[in-house]
Amino acid sequence: IQRRLAELSRIDVTGIPKDRAGLGSAVTVENVETGEEVRYTLVIPEISDGKKNFVSLASPVGRALLNRKPGDTVTVQVPKGTLEFDIRKITTAFGETLE
């Protein structure tokens, strides 16, 4: 636990992007197949929670959304198959809204 806390304390918030999805961003996507909109928040693995749509940056969905911008389309391999999302809106960790 001590090692992980030390690692987390070294996160450089100045490296979190303001113009695309990064740690702490809320990303609204539309499922291309169903048209359903979902809002995911990109988080560290320790606080990921599927019920709240908090996805880890290390997860397939988190990796696919990282560094993306509104208008991008991403394809995600998940255990149940393939998902395709259009990125509609991003609210960065700094409160910047990108549409």
HELIX and SHEET records of a PDB file:
HELIX    1   1 GLN A    2  SER A    9  1                                   8    
HELIX    2   2 VAL A   13  GLY A   15  5                                   3    
HELIX    3   3 PRO A   45  ILE A   47  5                                   3    
HELIX    4   4 GLY A   50  LYS A   52  5                                   3    
HELIX    5   5 PRO A   60  LEU A   65  1                                   6    
SHEET    1   A 5 PHE A  54  SER A  56  0                                        
SHEET    2   A 5 GLU A  37  VAL A  43  1                                        
SHEET    3   A 5 ALA A  26  ASN A  31 -1                                        
SHEET    4   A 5 GLY A  81  THR A  91 -1                                        
SHEET    5   A 5 THR A  73  VAL A  78 -1                                        
SHEET    1   B 5 PHE A  54  SER A  56  0                                        
SHEET    2   B 5 GLU A  37  VAL A  43  1                                        
SHEET    3   B 5 ALA A  26  ASN A  31 -1                                        
SHEET    4   B 5 GLY A  81  THR A  91 -1                                        
SHEET    5   B 5 THR A  97  LEU A  98 -1                                        
END                                                                             
